[in-house]
């Protein structure tokens, strides 16, 4: 089943985000290589693809996992959590309509 992982950033976490981004992307690449990643990306704090110092407000991932528990466990192991980038993460089942 598909799951949405919606994470909200802590304030002033841009430098932490930059520091652990390679490890964060490596995990996403594994999902992509397995054919399980639908979409992933950051949410800019301003209306721009490159928000500069404004940074980001969070991230969204839609991917396939065998269960809600598996999706939650994957999300909990994100390097952004360990680094203090994310303040809150929600994992919800997702049913694609189109």
C-alpha positions as CSV (number, residue, x, y, z in Angstrom):
1,X,0.0,0.0,0.0
2,X,1.0,3.6,-0.5
3,X,1.7,5.9,2.4
4,X,2.2,9.7,2.8
5,X,5.0,10.8,5.1
6,X,4.5,14.4,5.9
7,X,7.2,16.0,8.0
8,X,7.3,19.6,9.4
9,X,10.7,21.3,10.0
10,X,11.8,22.9,13.3
11,X,12.4,26.6,13.0
12,X,15.9,27.6,11.9
13,X,16.8,24.0,10.9
14,X,18.2,24.9,7.4
15,X,21.9,24.3,8.3
16,X,21.0,20.9,9.9
17,X,19.0,20.0,6.8
18,X,21.9,20.8,4.6
19,X,24.4,18.8,6.7
20,X,22.4,15.5,6.6
21,X,20.8,15.9,3.2
22,X,23.1,13.3,1.5
23,X,22.1,10.6,4.0
24,X,18.5,11.6,3.7
25,X,18.6,11.4,-0.1
26,X,20.5,8.0,0.0
27,X,17.5,6.4,1.8
28,X,15.1,7.9,-0.7
29,X,17.3,6.5,-3.6
30,X,17.0,3.0,-2.1
31,X,13.2,3.3,-2.2
32,X,13.5,4.6,-5.8
33,X,15.8,1.7,-6.8
34,X,13.3,-0.7,-5.4
35,X,10.5,0.9,-7.4
36,X,8.6,1.9,-4.3
37,X,9.0,5.7,-4.4
38,X,6.2,7.7,-6.0
39,X,7.4,11.2,-5.1
40,X,9.5,13.0,-2.6
41,X,10.5,16.6,-2.0
42,X,10.9,19.5,0.3
43,X,8.4,22.3,0.8
44,X,10.1,25.7,0.3
45,X,9.2,28.4,2.9
46,X,8.7,30.9,0.1
47,X,7.2,30.6,-3.4
48,X,10.5,29.6,-5.1
49,X,12.2,26.5,-6.2
50,X,15.3,27.9,-4.5
51,X,14.2,29.5,-1.2
52,X,17.7,30.5,-0.2
53,X,18.0,31.4,3.5
54,X,14.2,31.2,3.9
55,X,14.7,27.4,3.9
56,X,12.0,24.9,4.0
57,X,8.9,24.1,6.1
58,X,9.0,20.4,5.7
59,X,9.0,17.4,3.4
60,X,6.6,15.0,1.8
61,X,7.2,11.4,0.6
62,X,4.7,9.1,-1.0
63,X,6.0,5.6,-1.2
64,X,5.0,1.9,-1.0
65,X,5.4,0.0,2.2
66,X,4.1,-3.4,3.3
67,X,2.3,-1.9,6.2
68,X,1.6,1.2,8.2
69,X,4.0,0.0,10.8
70,X,6.8,-0.4,8.2
71,X,6.2,3.1,6.9
72,X,6.3,4.5,10.4
73,X,9.5,2.7,11.2
74,X,11.1,3.9,7.9
75,X,10.1,7.5,8.7
76,X,11.4,7.2,12.3
77,X,14.8,6.3,11.0
78,X,15.2,9.4,8.8
79,X,18.5,11.2,9.4
80,X,16.5,14.5,9.5
81,X,14.9,13.3,12.7
82,X,18.2,12.3,14.3
83,X,19.6,15.7,13.4
84,X,16.7,17.7,14.7
85,X,15.4,19.0,11.4
86,X,11.9,17.6,11.8
87,X,9.7,18.6,14.7
88,X,6.8,16.4,13.7
89,X,6.2,13.5,11.3
90,X,2.8,12.1,10.2
91,X,2.4,8.8,8.3
92,X,-0.9,8.1,6.7
93,X,-2.2,5.5,4.3
94,X,-2.7,6.9,0.7
95,X,-5.0,5.7,-2.0
96,X,-4.1,7.0,-5.5
97,X,-7.0,8.1,-7.6
98,X,-5.0,9.4,-10.6
